[in-house]
Amino acid sequence: MFWTMSIILFVLWSVGMVTGSTEGLWVHLLLLFAVVALILAVARQGRRMVV
């Protein structure tokens, strides 16, 4: 689930950067949320491998 969220947020961030209508801070918040979702996905997968 976190992998899907991070990919969608990365795509939305890149579309926002390419179109040029960045709306200030909001597009960069998408990148921040994508990175957090990616970190959670990696942490959850690592925990699953240990158990």
All heavy atoms as TSV, in Angstrom:
chain	resi	resn	atom	element	x	y	z
A	1	MET	N	N	0.818	-1.184	0.000
A	1	MET	CA	C	0.000	0.000	0.000
A	1	MET	C	C	0.867	1.255	0.000
A	1	MET	O	O	0.592	2.198	-0.720
A	1	MET	CB	C	-0.918	-0.016	1.213
A	1	MET	CG	C	-1.836	1.178	1.267
A	1	MET	SD	S	-2.978	1.047	2.614
A	1	MET	CE	C	-2.360	2.314	3.669
A	2	PHE	N	N	1.929	1.257	0.833
A	2	PHE	CA	C	2.794	2.425	0.886
A	2	PHE	C	C	3.576	2.599	-0.417
A	2	PHE	O	O	3.883	3.716	-0.816
A	2	PHE	CB	C	3.750	2.347	2.072
A	2	PHE	CG	C	3.075	2.563	3.393
A	2	PHE	CD1	C	3.101	1.597	4.367
A	2	PHE	CD2	C	2.414	3.746	3.660
A	2	PHE	CE1	C	2.488	1.793	5.584
A	2	PHE	CE2	C	1.792	3.954	4.872
A	2	PHE	CZ	C	1.830	2.972	5.839
A	3	TRP	N	N	3.904	1.463	-1.071
A	3	TRP	CA	C	4.603	1.571	-2.361
A	3	TRP	C	C	3.716	2.291	-3.365
A	3	TRP	O	O	4.174	3.176	-4.097
A	3	TRP	CB	C	4.971	0.190	-2.894
A	3	TRP	CG	C	6.079	-0.461	-2.147
A	3	TRP	CD1	C	5.962	-1.482	-1.256
A	3	TRP	CD2	C	7.466	-0.129	-2.192
A	3	TRP	NE1	N	7.195	-1.799	-0.754
A	3	TRP	CE2	C	8.137	-0.998	-1.311
A	3	TRP	CE3	C	8.201	0.808	-2.910
A	3	TRP	CZ2	C	9.510	-0.942	-1.130
A	3	TRP	CZ3	C	9.580	0.853	-2.716
A	3	TRP	CH2	C	10.208	-0.012	-1.838
A	4	THR	N	N	2.452	1.916	-3.423
A	4	THR	CA	C	1.522	2.531	-4.370
A	4	THR	C	C	1.337	4.008	-4.071
A	4	THR	O	O	1.362	4.838	-4.983
A	4	THR	CB	C	0.158	1.813	-4.298
A	4	THR	OG1	O	0.363	0.414	-4.479
A	4	THR	CG2	C	-0.777	2.339	-5.355
A	5	MET	N	N	1.193	4.344	-2.804
A	5	MET	CA	C	1.030	5.750	-2.427
A	5	MET	C	C	2.261	6.562	-2.806
A	5	MET	O	O	2.135	7.674	-3.324
A	5	MET	CB	C	0.780	5.866	-0.920
A	5	MET	CG	C	-0.610	5.489	-0.518
A	5	MET	SD	S	-0.938	5.493	1.257
A	5	MET	CE	C	0.166	6.663	1.941
A	6	SER	N	N	3.450	6.012	-2.569
A	6	SER	CA	C	4.658	6.771	-2.878
A	6	SER	C	C	4.822	6.958	-4.381
A	6	SER	O	O	5.210	8.039	-4.830
A	6	SER	CB	C	5.884	6.098	-2.276
A	6	SER	OG	O	6.093	4.839	-2.840
A	7	ILE	N	N	4.491	5.956	-5.170
A	7	ILE	CA	C	4.597	6.091	-6.623
A	7	ILE	C	C	3.611	7.129	-7.137
A	7	ILE	O	O	3.966	7.986	-7.963
A	7	ILE	CB	C	4.378	4.723	-7.307
A	7	ILE	CG1	C	5.561	3.804	-7.011
A	7	ILE	CG2	C	4.174	4.883	-8.805
A	7	ILE	CD1	C	5.360	2.382	-7.446
A	8	ILE	N	N	2.381	7.087	-6.655
A	8	ILE	CA	C	1.373	8.063	-7.088
A	8	ILE	C	C	1.800	9.477	-6.708
A	8	ILE	O	O	1.701	10.406	-7.515
A	8	ILE	CB	C	-0.004	7.714	-6.488
A	8	ILE	CG1	C	-0.546	6.449	-7.133
A	8	ILE	CG2	C	-0.980	8.872	-6.662
A	8	ILE	CD1	C	-1.788	5.902	-6.463
A	9	LEU	N	N	2.315	9.652	-5.499
A	9	LEU	CA	C	2.745	10.977	-5.066
A	9	LEU	C	C	3.958	11.465	-5.843
A	9	LEU	O	O	4.054	12.649	-6.177
A	9	LEU	CB	C	3.020	10.975	-3.566
A	9	LEU	CG	C	1.779	10.863	-2.690
A	9	LEU	CD1	C	2.180	10.627	-1.248
A	9	LEU	CD2	C	0.923	12.096	-2.812
A	10	PHE	N	N	4.905	10.569	-6.166
A	10	PHE	CA	C	6.044	10.965	-6.995
A	10	PHE	C	C	5.579	11.398	-8.384
A	10	PHE	O	O	6.085	12.376	-8.941
A	10	PHE	CB	C	7.053	9.826	-7.139
A	10	PHE	CG	C	8.053	9.752	-6.025
A	10	PHE	CD1	C	8.230	8.583	-5.324
A	10	PHE	CD2	C	8.828	10.846	-5.681
A	10	PHE	CE1	C	9.152	8.498	-4.299
A	10	PHE	CE2	C	9.750	10.774	-4.658
A	10	PHE	CZ	C	9.911	9.597	-3.965
A	11	VAL	N	N	4.626	10.669	-8.956
A	11	VAL	CA	C	4.107	11.034	-10.281
A	11	VAL	C	C	3.403	12.384	-10.222
A	11	VAL	O	O	3.617	13.245	-11.088
A	11	VAL	CB	C	3.166	9.927	-10.813
A	11	VAL	CG1	C	2.382	10.391	-12.019
A	11	VAL	CG2	C	3.962	8.676	-11.140
A	12	LEU	N	N	2.589	12.606	-9.214
A	12	LEU	CA	C	1.916	13.898	-9.083
A	12	LEU	C	C	2.912	15.033	-8.894
A	12	LEU	O	O	2.756	16.120	-9.452
A	12	LEU	CB	C	0.929	13.857	-7.915
A	12	LEU	CG	C	-0.331	13.036	-8.124
A	12	LEU	CD1	C	-1.128	12.973	-6.831
A	12	LEU	CD2	C	-1.169	13.618	-9.237
A	13	TRP	N	N	3.970	14.785	-8.129
A	13	TRP	CA	C	4.984	15.805	-7.920
A	13	TRP	C	C	5.698	16.130	-9.228
A	13	TRP	O	O	5.896	17.295	-9.559
A	13	TRP	CB	C	5.987	15.335	-6.871
A	13	TRP	CG	C	7.104	16.305	-6.666
A	13	TRP	CD1	C	7.060	17.457	-5.957
A	13	TRP	CD2	C	8.431	16.206	-7.194
A	13	TRP	NE1	N	8.281	18.071	-6.006
A	13	TRP	CE2	C	9.135	17.336	-6.754
A	13	TRP	CE3	C	9.080	15.267	-7.991
A	13	TRP	CZ2	C	10.466	17.542	-7.082
A	13	TRP	CZ3	C	10.401	15.479	-8.313
A	13	TRP	CH2	C	11.073	16.606	-7.864
A	14	SER	N	N	6.074	15.085	-9.983
A	14	SER	CA	C	6.785	15.330	-11.242
A	14	SER	C	C	5.891	16.028	-12.255
A	14	SER	O	O	6.352	16.911	-12.989
A	14	SER	CB	C	7.345	14.027	-11.811
A	14	SER	OG	O	6.306	13.132	-12.092
A	15	VAL	N	N	4.603	15.694	-12.302
A	15	VAL	CA	C	3.682	16.387	-13.202
A	15	VAL	C	C	3.558	17.851	-12.797
A	15	VAL	O	O	3.560	18.751	-13.650
A	15	VAL	CB	C	2.296	15.694	-13.218
A	15	VAL	CG1	C	1.244	16.567	-13.870
A	15	VAL	CG2	C	2.390	14.359	-13.919
A	16	GLY	N	N	3.495	18.114	-11.517
A	16	GLY	CA	C	3.418	19.489	-11.044
A	16	GLY	C	C	4.665	20.283	-11.371
A	16	GLY	O	O	4.592	21.477	-11.691
A	17	MET	N	N	5.838	19.647	-11.317
A	17	MET	CA	C	7.070	20.347	-11.641
A	17	MET	C	C	7.204	20.583	-13.138
A	17	MET	O	O	7.697	21.619	-13.569
A	17	MET	CB	C	8.283	19.553	-11.127
A	17	MET	CG	C	8.388	19.532	-9.625
A	17	MET	SD	S	8.508	21.163	-8.878
A	17	MET	CE	C	10.139	21.635	-9.380
A	18	VAL	N	N	6.757	19.634	-13.962
A	18	VAL	CA	C	6.881	19.763	-15.417
A	18	VAL	C	C	5.922	20.813	-15.954
A	18	VAL	O	O	6.285	21.599	-16.837
A	18	VAL	CB	C	6.645	18.389	-16.097
A	18	VAL	CG1	C	6.496	18.525	-17.592
A	18	VAL	CG2	C	7.785	17.451	-15.760
A	19	THR	N	N	4.718	20.869	-15.434
A	19	THR	CA	C	3.743	21.816	-15.960
A	19	THR	C	C	4.066	23.247	-15.581
A	19	THR	O	O	3.600	24.176	-16.234
A	19	THR	CB	C	2.321	21.488	-15.452
A	19	THR	OG1	O	2.308	21.525	-14.036
A	19	THR	CG2	C	1.866	20.142	-15.956
A	20	GLY	N	N	4.852	23.444	-14.544
A	20	GLY	CA	C	5.270	24.783	-14.181
A	20	GLY	C	C	4.335	25.477	-13.212
A	20	GLY	O	O	4.669	26.515	-12.675
A	21	SER	N	N	3.176	24.934	-12.987
A	21	SER	CA	C	2.264	25.549	-12.028
A	21	SER	C	C	2.486	24.897	-10.665
A	21	SER	O	O	1.716	24.050	-10.223
A	21	SER	CB	C	0.813	25.376	-12.476
A	21	SER	OG	O	0.504	24.018	-12.572
A	22	THR	N	N	3.555	25.268	-10.023
A	22	THR	CA	C	3.949	24.585	-8.799
A	22	THR	C	C	3.148	25.020	-7.584
A	22	THR	O	O	3.169	24.336	-6.576
A	22	THR	CB	C	5.443	24.807	-8.511
A	22	THR	OG1	O	5.672	26.214	-8.432
A	22	THR	CG2	C	6.297	24.189	-9.582
A	23	GLU	N	N	2.456	26.143	-7.644
A	23	GLU	CA	C	1.633	26.610	-6.529
A	23	GLU	C	C	2.446	26.723	-5.239
A	23	GLU	O	O	1.953	26.433	-4.155
A	23	GLU	CB	C	0.428	25.693	-6.304
A	23	GLU	CG	C	-0.527	25.594	-7.461
A	23	GLU	CD	C	-1.216	26.912	-7.785
A	23	GLU	OE1	O	-1.493	27.684	-6.860
A	23	GLU	OE2	O	-1.449	27.154	-8.967
A	24	GLY	N	N	3.698	27.083	-5.374
A	24	GLY	CA	C	4.525	27.311	-4.199
A	24	GLY	C	C	4.913	26.053	-3.468
A	24	GLY	O	O	5.504	25.142	-4.024
A	25	LEU	N	N	4.556	25.991	-2.216
A	25	LEU	CA	C	4.987	24.921	-1.325
A	25	LEU	C	C	4.221	23.615	-1.539
A	25	LEU	O	O	4.734	22.544	-1.228
A	25	LEU	CB	C	4.805	25.400	0.122
A	25	LEU	CG	C	5.171	24.465	1.246
A	25	LEU	CD1	C	6.679	24.258	1.260
A	25	LEU	CD2	C	4.708	25.025	2.563
A	26	TRP	N	N	3.032	23.650	-2.097
A	26	TRP	CA	C	2.163	22.475	-2.143
A	26	TRP	C	C	2.751	21.320	-2.938
A	26	TRP	O	O	2.618	20.164	-2.546
A	26	TRP	CB	C	0.782	22.844	-2.679
A	26	TRP	CG	C	0.087	23.777	-1.748
A	26	TRP	CD1	C	-0.111	25.109	-1.929
A	26	TRP	CD2	C	-0.456	23.469	-0.463
A	26	TRP	NE1	N	-0.747	25.648	-0.839
A	26	TRP	CE2	C	-0.972	24.669	0.067
A	26	TRP	CE3	C	-0.550	22.306	0.288
A	26	TRP	CZ2	C	-1.570	24.725	1.316
A	26	TRP	CZ3	C	-1.145	22.368	1.530
A	26	TRP	CH2	C	-1.647	23.558	2.026
A	27	VAL	N	N	3.412	21.602	-4.044
A	27	VAL	CA	C	3.986	20.522	-4.843
A	27	VAL	C	C	5.127	19.862	-4.085
A	27	VAL	O	O	5.288	18.637	-4.138
A	27	VAL	CB	C	4.464	21.059	-6.212
A	27	VAL	CG1	C	5.283	20.048	-6.946
A	27	VAL	CG2	C	3.270	21.452	-7.043
A	28	HIS	N	N	5.875	20.631	-3.346
A	28	HIS	CA	C	6.978	20.054	-2.592
A	28	HIS	C	C	6.474	19.258	-1.387
A	28	HIS	O	O	7.153	18.332	-0.934
A	28	HIS	CB	C	7.951	21.148	-2.170
A	28	HIS	CG	C	8.566	21.832	-3.346
A	28	HIS	ND1	N	9.408	21.192	-4.212
A	28	HIS	CD2	C	8.421	23.081	-3.824
A	28	HIS	CE1	C	9.774	22.022	-5.157
A	28	HIS	NE2	N	9.177	23.177	-4.952
A	29	LEU	N	N	5.306	19.565	-0.905
A	29	LEU	CA	C	4.703	18.736	0.142
A	29	LEU	C	C	4.356	17.351	-0.399
A	29	LEU	O	O	4.453	16.356	0.322
A	29	LEU	CB	C	3.456	19.406	0.707
A	29	LEU	CG	C	3.711	20.541	1.693
A	29	LEU	CD1	C	2.387	21.163	2.115
A	29	LEU	CD2	C	4.469	20.060	2.898
A	30	LEU	N	N	3.964	17.274	-1.682
A	30	LEU	CA	C	3.724	15.964	-2.296
A	30	LEU	C	C	4.996	15.125	-2.277
A	30	LEU	O	O	4.955	13.930	-1.996
A	30	LEU	CB	C	3.233	16.125	-3.738
A	30	LEU	CG	C	1.804	16.585	-3.934
A	30	LEU	CD1	C	1.546	16.817	-5.415
A	30	LEU	CD2	C	0.838	15.567	-3.381
A	31	LEU	N	N	6.123	15.763	-2.583
A	31	LEU	CA	C	7.393	15.048	-2.557
A	31	LEU	C	C	7.712	14.575	-1.140
A	31	LEU	O	O	8.148	13.442	-0.947
A	31	LEU	CB	C	8.518	15.939	-3.082
A	31	LEU	CG	C	9.917	15.325	-3.072
A	31	LEU	CD1	C	9.970	14.118	-3.983
A	31	LEU	CD2	C	10.943	16.350	-3.472
A	32	LEU	N	N	7.477	15.415	-0.164
A	32	LEU	CA	C	7.721	15.038	1.224
A	32	LEU	C	C	6.852	13.859	1.638
A	32	LEU	O	O	7.332	12.890	2.234
A	32	LEU	CB	C	7.460	16.230	2.150
A	32	LEU	CG	C	7.628	15.960	3.637
A	32	LEU	CD1	C	9.093	15.697	3.959
A	32	LEU	CD2	C	7.094	17.113	4.435
A	33	PHE	N	N	5.569	13.897	1.289
A	33	PHE	CA	C	4.672	12.786	1.620
A	33	PHE	C	C	5.086	11.508	0.895
A	33	PHE	O	O	4.979	10.411	1.445
A	33	PHE	CB	C	3.228	13.139	1.284
A	33	PHE	CG	C	2.648	14.211	2.156
A	33	PHE	CD1	C	1.720	15.101	1.652
A	33	PHE	CD2	C	3.038	14.347	3.473
A	33	PHE	CE1	C	1.176	16.096	2.450
A	33	PHE	CE2	C	2.508	15.334	4.287
A	33	PHE	CZ	C	1.578	16.219	3.772
A	34	ALA	N	N	5.562	11.638	-0.339
A	34	ALA	CA	C	6.008	10.467	-1.091
A	34	ALA	C	C	7.231	9.833	-0.434
A	34	ALA	O	O	7.326	8.610	-0.326
A	34	ALA	CB	C	6.326	10.853	-2.531
A	35	VAL	N	N	8.157	10.650	0.019
A	35	VAL	CA	C	9.351	10.127	0.679
A	35	VAL	C	C	8.981	9.448	1.989
A	35	VAL	O	O	9.499	8.367	2.307
A	35	VAL	CB	C	10.382	11.259	0.893
A	35	VAL	CG1	C	11.505	10.815	1.802
A	35	VAL	CG2	C	10.932	11.728	-0.440
A	36	VAL	N	N	8.068	10.029	2.743
A	36	VAL	CA	C	7.626	9.418	4.002
A	36	VAL	C	C	6.946	8.078	3.722
A	36	VAL	O	O	7.197	7.081	4.406
A	36	VAL	CB	C	6.690	10.368	4.772
A	36	VAL	CG1	C	6.001	9.653	5.917
A	36	VAL	CG2	C	7.461	11.567	5.282
A	37	ALA	N	N	6.100	8.024	2.702
A	37	ALA	CA	C	5.431	6.765	2.360
A	37	ALA	C	C	6.439	5.717	1.909
A	37	ALA	O	O	6.299	4.535	2.241
A	37	ALA	CB	C	4.391	7.006	1.268
A	38	LEU	N	N	7.466	6.141	1.181
A	38	LEU	CA	C	8.498	5.208	0.740
A	38	LEU	C	C	9.293	4.673	1.926
A	38	LEU	O	O	9.589	3.480	2.003
A	38	LEU	CB	C	9.423	5.900	-0.257
A	38	LEU	CG	C	10.459	5.034	-0.943
A	38	LEU	CD1	C	9.763	3.986	-1.805
A	38	LEU	CD2	C	11.371	5.887	-1.787
A	39	ILE	N	N	9.617	5.530	2.877
A	39	ILE	CA	C	10.339	5.091	4.079
A	39	ILE	C	C	9.497	4.111	4.881
A	39	ILE	O	O	9.997	3.088	5.367
A	39	ILE	CB	C	10.754	6.306	4.928
A	39	ILE	CG1	C	11.856	7.087	4.215
A	39	ILE	CG2	C	11.210	5.885	6.313
A	39	ILE	CD1	C	12.186	8.411	4.840
A	40	LEU	N	N	8.206	4.392	5.011
A	40	LEU	CA	C	7.328	3.468	5.727
A	40	LEU	C	C	7.223	2.127	5.011
A	40	LEU	O	O	7.172	1.068	5.650
A	40	LEU	CB	C	5.942	4.087	5.894
A	40	LEU	CG	C	5.850	5.235	6.892
A	40	LEU	CD1	C	4.453	5.852	6.842
A	40	LEU	CD2	C	6.183	4.765	8.288
A	41	ALA	N	N	7.198	2.154	3.685
A	41	ALA	CA	C	7.126	0.905	2.929
A	41	ALA	C	C	8.384	0.073	3.123
A	41	ALA	O	O	8.312	-1.139	3.317
A	41	ALA	CB	C	6.913	1.209	1.445
A	42	VAL	N	N	9.536	0.714	3.086
A	42	VAL	CA	C	10.794	-0.011	3.280
A	42	VAL	C	C	10.882	-0.546	4.707
A	42	VAL	O	O	11.304	-1.688	4.929
A	42	VAL	CB	C	11.990	0.905	2.950
A	42	VAL	CG1	C	13.299	0.283	3.392
A	42	VAL	CG2	C	12.014	1.207	1.462
A	43	ALA	N	N	10.467	0.256	5.682
A	43	ALA	CA	C	10.510	-0.198	7.075
A	43	ALA	C	C	9.564	-1.366	7.299
A	43	ALA	O	O	9.907	-2.327	8.001
A	43	ALA	CB	C	10.147	0.958	8.003
A	44	ARG	N	N	8.400	-1.304	6.711
A	44	ARG	CA	C	7.439	-2.393	6.895
A	44	ARG	C	C	7.936	-3.672	6.224
A	44	ARG	O	O	7.789	-4.761	6.768
A	44	ARG	CB	C	6.095	-1.984	6.312
A	44	ARG	CG	C	5.053	-3.070	6.438
A	44	ARG	CD	C	3.742	-2.578	5.971
A	44	ARG	NE	N	3.048	-2.028	7.127
A	44	ARG	CZ	C	1.740	-1.931	7.206
A	44	ARG	NH1	N	0.999	-2.284	6.191
A	44	ARG	NH2	N	1.163	-1.464	8.279
A	45	GLN	N	N	8.550	-3.552	5.055
A	45	GLN	CA	C	9.063	-4.726	4.371
A	45	GLN	C	C	10.245	-5.317	5.135
A	45	GLN	O	O	10.373	-6.530	5.227
A	45	GLN	CB	C	9.500	-4.375	2.951
A	45	GLN	CG	C	9.927	-5.574	2.145
A	45	GLN	CD	C	10.290	-5.218	0.722
A	45	GLN	OE1	O	10.406	-4.040	0.386
A	45	GLN	NE2	N	10.463	-6.197	-0.095
A	46	GLY	N	N	11.083	-4.470	5.691
A	46	GLY	CA	C	12.225	-4.957	6.479
A	46	GLY	C	C	11.777	-5.689	7.723
A	46	GLY	O	O	12.345	-6.693	8.100
A	47	ARG	N	N	10.738	-5.186	8.364
A	47	ARG	CA	C	10.206	-5.823	9.563
A	47	ARG	C	C	9.609	-7.192	9.214
A	47	ARG	O	O	9.713	-8.129	9.962
A	47	ARG	CB	C	9.149	-4.937	10.204
A	47	ARG	CG	C	8.703	-5.456	11.536
A	47	ARG	CD	C	7.659	-4.612	12.204
A	47	ARG	NE	N	7.809	-3.182	11.988
A	47	ARG	CZ	C	6.786	-2.351	11.813
A	47	ARG	NH1	N	5.560	-2.820	11.834
A	47	ARG	NH2	N	6.976	-1.080	11.636
A	48	ARG	N	N	8.977	-7.288	8.045
A	48	ARG	CA	C	8.369	-8.545	7.627
A	48	ARG	C	C	9.432	-9.594	7.353
A	48	ARG	O	O	9.214	-10.773	7.582
A	48	ARG	CB	C	7.530	-8.305	6.375
A	48	ARG	CG	C	6.551	-9.412	6.098
A	48	ARG	CD	C	5.690	-9.123	4.900
A	48	ARG	NE	N	4.970	-7.880	5.062
A	48	ARG	CZ	C	4.535	-7.134	4.054
A	48	ARG	NH1	N	4.756	-7.520	2.819
A	48	ARG	NH2	N	3.882	-6.025	4.264
A	49	MET	N	N	10.598	-9.194	6.853
A	49	MET	CA	C	11.658	-10.152	6.555
A	49	MET	C	C	12.311	-10.674	7.834
A	49	MET	O	O	12.760	-11.798	7.883
A	49	MET	CB	C	12.711	-9.511	5.660
A	49	MET	CG	C	12.215	-9.164	4.279
A	49	MET	SD	S	13.507	-8.397	3.329
A	49	MET	CE	C	13.697	-9.616	2.053
A	50	VAL	N	N	12.366	-9.862	8.884
A	50	VAL	CA	C	12.992	-10.264	10.132
A	50	VAL	C	C	12.144	-11.276	10.864
A	50	VAL	O	O	12.633	-12.249	11.424
A	50	VAL	CB	C	13.270	-9.025	11.026
A	50	VAL	CG1	C	13.698	-9.441	12.407
A	50	VAL	CG2	C	14.294	-8.139	10.376
A	51	VAL	N	N	10.829	-11.064	10.857
A	51	VAL	CA	C	9.919	-11.936	11.617
A	51	VAL	C	C	9.751	-13.258	10.976
A	51	VAL	O	O	9.938	-13.674	10.005
A	51	VAL	CB	C	8.543	-11.252	11.773
A	51	VAL	CG1	C	7.539	-12.217	12.375
A	51	VAL	CG2	C	8.691	-10.028	12.625
